[in-house]
Amino acid sequence: MADLFYLIGPSGAGKDSLIAFARSNLTGCPPVIFAHRYITRPADSGGENHVALGERELRCRREQGCLSLCWESHGFWYGLGREVELWLGNGLHVVVNGSRGALAEADHAFPQLRPVLIRAKPETIAERLRRRGRESADEIAERLARTRTLGEPSHPRLVAIDNDGPIEVAGQALLRLLEARPVNPLGGGDAVASRPVHTADPD
């Protein structure tokens, strides 16, 4: 069965940077697809390479069953398209930038879910958020407080990667996880019994 690697962790933990590192350094084997998220955020806002949608269009896609997963966070809506199910069904492993708040819904929608928790110390996260420049000092403090309140998620297949040092260290750990999966060059992965779900997310 192909796996859905569902990266989670607080803003500033470095999920986007690790995904970019993995995309640039993966070998041709095993076949891994990196999913783009649909977000109601401008395309030029920085960070991840996402598909920018207006709220009306994202809501329409959700209502028409075009999304496998949908959640709200900090005033923006996020979605994963149904193409993820097609890729998994064809035997491809898929990497997505997920959400802690939507973990239970994702686990229900995708039986092949493999959560990957990206961790970093509070001082590391705070510095990264300051450098990013999208949040005020009060918003950064609020995010750190929310992270402490939530604690770490629990899941039987969860893997944690610490990302406080050079990106190459955590990046290699993620690569080892992705490249350890068996290859299925002919496709034919198990079909995905998924339903569109949506939730409000504290991440």
C-alpha positions in Angstrom: 0.0 0.0 0.0 1.2 3.5 -0.9 1.7 5.8 2.1 0.4 9.3 2.7 3.2 11.2 4.6 1.3 13.8 6.6 3.7 16.4 7.9 2.5 18.3 11.0 3.9 20.7 13.5 3.6 24.3 14.6 4.3 27.2 12.3 8.0 27.9 12.4 9.0 24.2 12.9 10.3 24.2 9.3 7.8 22.0 7.4 8.0 24.0 4.2 11.8 24.0 4.3 12.0 20.2 4.9 9.5 19.6 2.1 11.6 21.7 -0.3 14.8 19.9 0.8 13.2 16.5 0.2 11.9 17.5 -3.3 15.4 18.6 -4.3 17.3 15.6 -2.9 15.1 12.6 -3.5 16.4 10.0 -5.8 14.2 8.5 -8.5 13.2 5.7 -6.3 10.7 5.3 -4.6 8.1 7.2 -6.6 7.0 10.1 -4.3 4.5 12.9 -5.2 4.4 16.2 -3.3 0.9 17.6 -3.1 0.1 21.3 -3.4 -2.4 22.7 -0.9 -5.3 24.9 -2.0 -5.2 28.0 0.3 -7.2 31.2 0.5 -3.9 33.1 0.7 -2.3 35.2 -2.1 0.2 33.2 -4.3 3.0 35.7 -3.6 2.6 35.6 0.2 5.8 33.6 0.6 6.4 30.2 2.2 5.1 27.1 0.4 4.3 26.8 -3.3 0.5 26.6 -2.9 -2.5 27.0 -5.2 -4.2 30.3 -4.3 -8.0 30.4 -4.3 -10.6 32.8 -3.2 -12.9 31.7 -0.3 -15.9 31.4 -2.7 -14.0 29.1 -5.1 -12.6 26.9 -2.3 -16.0 26.6 -0.7 -17.5 25.6 -4.1 -14.8 23.0 -4.6 -15.5 21.6 -1.1 -19.3 21.5 -1.6 -18.8 19.8 -5.0 -16.6 17.0 -3.5 -13.4 18.2 -5.1 -11.5 18.2 -1.8 -10.5 15.2 0.3 -9.8 17.3 3.3 -10.5 21.0 4.3 -9.7 23.0 7.4 -9.5 26.6 8.7 -6.5 28.1 10.4 -5.8 31.7 11.5 -8.3 33.2 9.0 -7.3 31.1 6.0 -8.9 28.0 4.6 -6.8 25.0 3.4 -7.7 22.1 1.2 -6.2 18.8 -0.2 -7.6 17.9 -3.6 -9.0 14.5 -4.6 -6.0 14.0 -6.9 -4.2 12.8 -3.8 -6.5 9.8 -3.7 -5.7 9.1 -7.4 -2.0 9.1 -6.8 -2.3 6.8 -3.8 -4.5 4.5 -5.7 -1.8 4.3 -8.4 0.7 3.2 -5.9 2.5 6.5 -5.5 3.6 7.7 -2.0 2.3 11.2 -1.3 3.8 14.0 0.9 1.4 16.7 2.2 1.8 19.6 4.6 -1.0 18.7 7.0 -2.5 20.0 10.2 -2.5 18.8 13.7 -6.1 19.9 14.1 -7.2 17.9 11.2 -5.3 14.8 12.1 -8.3 12.7 13.2 -10.2 13.6 10.0 -7.2 12.8 7.9 -6.8 9.5 9.6 -10.4 8.7 8.8 -10.1 9.8 5.2 -6.8 8.0 4.5 -6.2 4.6 6.0 -2.5 4.7 4.7 -1.8 7.9 6.7 1.7 8.2 8.2 1.9 11.3 10.4 5.3 12.9 10.6 5.7 15.4 13.4 8.3 18.2 12.8 9.5 19.5 16.1 11.6 22.5 17.2 12.3 24.3 20.4 10.1 27.3 21.3 13.1 29.7 20.9 13.8 28.3 17.4 10.2 28.6 16.4 10.0 32.2 17.7 13.1 33.3 15.8 11.9 31.7 12.5 8.5 33.4 12.8 10.2 36.7 13.4 12.4 36.3 10.3 9.4 35.3 8.3 7.8 38.6 9.1 4.1 37.6 8.7 3.2 37.7 12.4 3.4 40.4 15.0 5.1 39.8 18.3 1.7 39.2 20.0 0.7 36.7 17.3 4.0 34.9 17.7 3.4 34.7 21.4 -0.1 33.4 20.8 1.2 30.7 18.5 3.8 29.5 21.0 1.2 29.4 23.8 -1.2 27.4 21.6 1.6 24.9 20.8 2.3 24.4 24.5 -1.5 23.9 25.2 -2.0 21.4 22.4 1.1 19.3 23.3 2.2 16.5 20.9 -0.4 14.6 18.9 -0.8 10.8 19.5 -1.0 8.3 16.6 0.2 4.7 16.4 2.2 5.4 13.2 3.6 8.8 14.2 7.2 9.5 13.5 8.9 12.6 15.0 11.8 14.6 13.5 13.6 17.3 15.4 14.5 20.4 13.3 16.5 22.7 15.5 19.9 22.4 13.7 21.0 22.6 10.0 18.3 21.8 7.5 20.4 19.0 6.2 20.2 17.0 9.4 16.4 16.9 9.6 16.2 16.8 5.9 18.2 13.6 5.7 16.0 12.1 8.4 12.9 12.8 6.2 14.6 11.5 3.1 15.4 8.2 4.9 11.8 7.9 5.8 10.5 8.5 2.3 13.1 6.4 0.6 12.5 3.4 2.8 9.2 2.7 1.2 8.9 -0.1 -1.4 8.6 0.7 -5.1 5.5 -0.1 -7.0 6.4 0.9 -10.6 3.2 -0.6 -12.1 0.9 1.3 -9.8 -2.1 -0.7 -8.6 -2.1 0.6 -5.1 -5.1 -0.1 -2.9 -8.1 2.1 -3.6 -8.7 4.9 -1.2 -12.1 5.0 0.5 -12.2 8.7 1.3 -14.8 11.3 2.0 -14.4 15.1 2.0 -14.1 16.4 5.5 -13.5 19.9 7.0 -12.6 21.2 10.3 -11.3 24.2 12.2 -7.6 23.9 12.9 -5.5 25.5 15.7 -2.2 25.3 13.7 
